[in-house]
Amino acid sequence: MMQSLNFPPPIYNNYYIPTPQKANHFLFRNRRDQTHRFPPLLLAAKHDLALDDDEDIGGGVAPLPEGLRREVMPRHVAVIMDGNARWARQRGFLEASAGHEAGGRSLRELVELCCEWGIRVLTVFAFSYDNWTRPKVEVVFLISLFEKMLRSELDNFMRNGIRVSTIGDSSRLPESLKKLLSDVEEKTRDNSRLHLIVAVSYSGKYDVVQACRNIAQKVKDGAVQMEDIDESLLEQELETNCAQYPCPDLLIRTSGEHRISNFLLWQLAYTELFFAEALWPDFGKAEFIEALASYQQRQRRYGGRRRS
């Protein structure tokens, strides 16, 4: 479903960031777990280092909200947009479609904020491969809504410098949607302000499987030797390899669920996780600020020791 930074050298962050009072989110249901698991320091990640001077994101970058720092903004944010059906039920709608439409509005706002604040890649989990088991009427509505939004947003993508890519198994998608996706990807290919990756009919397990199959075929063809197979080679075959920064720095999941649901399983190995209580249609600017503020207080060690 659808909506040049100049970093200094690594920053060790021990400042206090005020969190917006409006939002009601937290990392774990028991707040006592936060301090132990995520100390309020941040060790700059390898991909939080200085951007090259010639790395132009295109378009303007707006000032950040108070409390957020440019040098420790995530480059890649991924979102599991959960809670549309519950949102609709809570408001008395008989069908989930009202929630999905409201969720589309939340996505549009998130895309705008990512553009304004200089986030380079946004990956959204629009439709899981497992979602094909949902009632047919809901699946048909979701696919038609996705197609409608792609058509209506194309001009905005071009005007705002947004590149669109899709990942997932497209074999079950309607031919009209396949053609539209191909057209949108081709027309936005040279845009560089934000890379919007939409996961449709996507499975994290299958992503790894298809990467292994591709490598196995290359070994069979003699293009790759067995001893050449390593993590780097496998990552090159994952679907997110279309992005400049394929591994998310921050994953946000809405609706209070604490799981990743077969999403970007390999790519999330060192990703910081933020679980929001808000249902996806209620997730807005204040909630996004809180997620970013939480991310900026993390210490990202990548298996190393904490700096004293």
C-alpha positions in Angstrom: 0.0 0.0 0.0 1.2 3.6 -0.7 2.9 7.6 0.3 24.0 17.0 0.2 24.1 16.2 3.8 27.6 16.8 5.1 28.3 14.5 8.1 31.2 15.1 10.4 33.4 12.2 11.6 31.9 9.7 14.0 30.0 11.3 16.9 29.8 9.8 20.3 26.5 11.1 21.6 25.8 11.5 25.3 23.4 14.4 25.1 19.9 14.4 26.3 17.2 14.5 23.7 13.7 15.7 24.8 11.0 13.4 23.6 7.7 14.8 22.3 5.0 14.5 25.0 2.2 13.9 22.5 3.2 10.4 21.4 2.6 7.4 23.6 5.2 4.9 22.4 8.0 2.9 23.9 10.5 0.3 22.9 9.2 -2.4 25.2 6.0 -2.7 27.2 8.0 -2.7 30.4 9.9 0.6 30.4 12.5 -0.8 32.8 13.9 -2.9 29.9 14.8 0.2 27.9 17.8 1.4 30.0 19.3 -2.0 30.3 19.0 -3.0 26.6 19.5 0.4 25.0 21.8 2.8 27.0 21.3 6.5 26.0 24.5 6.7 24.0 25.1 6.4 20.3 28.2 5.0 18.6 28.1 6.3 15.1 27.5 3.5 12.6 29.7 2.8 9.6 27.0 4.3 7.4 26.5 7.3 9.8 29.9 8.7 8.7 30.6 11.7 6.5 28.9 11.8 3.1 31.1 12.7 0.2 30.9 16.3 -0.9 29.6 15.3 -4.3 26.8 13.2 -2.8 23.8 15.3 -3.8 20.4 14.3 -2.5 18.5 16.8 -4.8 15.9 19.2 -3.5 16.0 21.1 -0.3 16.5 19.8 3.2 14.3 21.4 5.8 15.6 22.2 9.4 15.1 19.3 11.7 12.7 19.4 14.6 14.1 20.6 17.9 16.1 17.8 19.6 17.1 15.9 16.5 20.7 16.2 15.1 21.6 16.0 11.4 24.8 14.1 11.9 23.1 11.1 13.6 20.0 10.9 11.4 19.4 7.4 10.0 20.0 7.0 6.3 17.6 4.1 5.8 14.3 3.8 7.7 12.1 0.7 7.3 8.5 0.6 8.4 6.0 -2.2 9.1 2.8 -0.4 8.6 0.5 -2.4 10.9 -2.9 -1.7 12.4 -5.1 -0.6 9.5 -7.9 -3.1 10.1 -7.9 -2.5 13.9 -8.1 1.2 13.3 -11.2 0.7 11.1 -12.9 -1.7 13.6 -12.3 0.8 16.4 -14.2 3.4 14.5 -17.1 1.2 13.6 -16.3 0.5 9.9 -17.4 -2.9 8.7 -14.6 -3.4 6.3 -10.8 -2.9 6.6 -10.7 -0.8 3.5 -11.3 2.4 5.5 -8.2 1.7 7.5 -6.1 1.0 4.5 -7.2 4.3 2.9 -6.3 6.1 6.1 -3.0 4.3 6.2 -2.3 5.6 2.7 -2.5 9.1 4.1 0.0 8.3 6.8 2.4 7.0 4.2 2.2 10.2 2.2 3.1 12.2 5.2 6.0 9.9 6.1 7.4 10.2 2.6 7.2 14.0 2.8 9.0 14.0 6.1 11.7 11.8 4.9 12.3 14.1 1.9 12.3 17.2 4.1 14.7 15.8 6.8 17.2 14.2 4.4 16.6 10.5 5.0 17.9 8.7 1.9 16.0 5.4 1.8 12.5 4.5 3.1 11.4 0.9 2.8 7.8 0.1 3.6 6.2 -3.3 4.1 3.0 -2.8 2.0 1.9 -6.4 1.4 3.4 -9.5 2.7 3.5 -12.7 0.6 1.7 -14.3 3.5 -1.1 -11.7 3.1 -2.4 -13.6 0.0 -4.2 -15.8 2.5 -6.4 -12.9 3.6 -10.1 -12.7 2.4 -10.1 -12.2 -1.3 -12.2 -9.0 -1.1 -9.5 -7.4 1.1 -6.6 -8.5 -1.1 -8.4 -7.2 -4.2 -8.9 -3.8 -2.5 -5.3 -3.6 -1.3 -3.9 -4.3 -4.8 -6.3 -1.8 -6.4 -5.5 0.8 -3.8 -1.8 0.4 -4.4 -2.3 0.7 -8.1 -4.5 3.8 -7.6 -1.9 5.5 -5.4 1.0 4.8 -7.7 -0.9 6.5 -10.5 -2.0 9.5 -8.4 1.5 10.0 -6.8 3.7 9.7 -9.9 3.7 13.5 -10.5 4.7 14.0 -6.9 7.5 11.5 -7.2 8.9 13.3 -10.2 8.4 16.8 -8.7 10.0 15.9 -5.3 12.9 13.7 -6.7 11.6 10.4 -5.3 12.9 7.2 -6.9 10.5 4.2 -6.5 11.5 0.6 -6.5 9.5 -2.5 -5.6 10.7 -5.8 -4.1 8.9 -9.0 -3.7 7.4 -11.9 -5.8 5.5 -10.2 -8.6 4.3 -13.4 -10.2 0.9 -13.2 -8.5 0.3 -9.5 -9.2 -2.2 -8.4 -11.9 -0.6 -7.7 -15.3 -1.8 -4.1 -15.2 0.0 -3.6 -11.9 3.2 -5.2 -13.1 3.2 -2.9 -16.1 2.5 0.2 -13.9 5.3 -0.8 -11.5 7.7 -1.2 -14.4 6.7 2.3 -15.8 7.0 4.0 -12.4 10.4 2.5 -11.7 11.7 3.5 -15.1 10.4 7.1 -14.9 11.8 7.7 -11.4 15.1 5.8 -11.9 17.2 9.0 -12.0 15.6 10.7 -9.0 17.9 10.9 -6.0 16.3 12.9 -3.2 14.6 9.8 -1.6 14.6 6.2 -2.6 11.2 4.7 -1.7 11.2 0.9 -1.7 7.8 -0.7 -1.5 7.8 -4.4 -0.5 4.8 -6.0 -2.2 4.2 -9.8 -2.0 7.5 -9.8 -0.1 9.0 -12.6 2.1 12.2 -12.1 3.9 12.8 -15.9 3.9 12.3 -16.1 0.2 14.6 -13.1 -0.4 17.4 -15.2 1.1 16.4 -18.3 -0.8 16.3 -16.5 -4.1 19.7 -15.0 -3.4 21.1 -18.5 -2.7 19.6 -19.8 -5.9 21.2 -17.1 -7.9 24.6 -17.8 -6.4 24.2 -21.5 -6.9 23.4 -20.9 -10.6 26.5 -18.7 -11.0 28.6 -21.5 -9.4 27.0 -24.0 -11.8 27.8 -21.7 -14.7 31.4 -21.2 -13.6 31.0 -17.5 -12.9 31.5 -17.9 -9.2 33.8 -20.2 -7.3 32.7 -21.9 -4.1 35.5 -20.2 -2.1 34.2 -16.8 -3.3 30.9 -17.2 -1.5 30.7 -14.9 1.5 28.2 -12.5 3.2 29.1 -9.7 0.8 28.3 -11.9 -2.3 25.0 -12.9 -0.8 24.0 -9.3 0.0 24.6 -8.4 -3.6 21.9 -10.9 -4.6 19.3 -9.6 -2.0 16.5 -7.5 -3.5 17.4 -4.5 -1.4 20.7 -4.3 -3.3 18.8 -1.8 -5.5 19.4 0.8 -2.8 22.6 2.8 -2.0 22.1 1.8 1.6 20.5 -1.6 1.5 20.4 -2.3 5.3 18.0 -0.2 7.4 19.4 1.8 10.3 16.0 2.0 12.0 12.9 -0.2 11.8 9.6 1.1 13.0 6.7 -1.2 13.6 3.3 0.3 14.6 0.3 -1.1 16.5 2.1 -2.4 19.5 3.2 -5.7 18.0 6.8 -6.7 18.8 7.9 -8.9 15.9 9.4 -8.4 12.4 7.0 -10.7 10.5 9.3 -12.1 7.9 10.5 -8.7 6.8 14.1 -8.0 5.6 15.4 -10.9 7.8 19.0 -10.6 6.6 19.1 -6.9 6.3 17.9 -6.2 9.9 20.8 -8.0 11.5 22.1 -4.7 13.2 19.1 -2.5 12.7 17.7 -0.6 15.7 14.1 -1.5 16.4 11.3 0.9 17.6 7.8 -0.4 18.4 5.1 2.2 18.5 1.7 1.7 20.2 -0.1 3.8 17.6 -2.0 2.1 14.8 -0.5 2.9 11.4 -3.2 5.5 10.4 -2.5 7.4 13.6 1.3 7.4 13.1 2.3 11.0 12.2 5.0 13.6 12.6 5.1 13.5 16.4 5.4 9.7 16.4 8.1 9.8 13.8 10.1 12.4 15.8 9.9 10.1 18.8 11.2 7.2 16.9 14.1 9.2 15.5 14.9 10.7 18.9 15.0 7.2 20.3 17.3 6.0 17.5 19.7 8.9 18.2 20.1 7.9 21.8 21.2 4.3 20.9 24.7 3.0 21.1 25.3 1.1 17.9 28.2 -1.3 18.6 28.0 -3.9 15.8 29.2 -6.6 18.2 32.0 -4.4 19.7 32.4 -3.1 23.2 30.6 0.0 24.5 32.8 3.1 24.6 33.3 4.4 28.1 
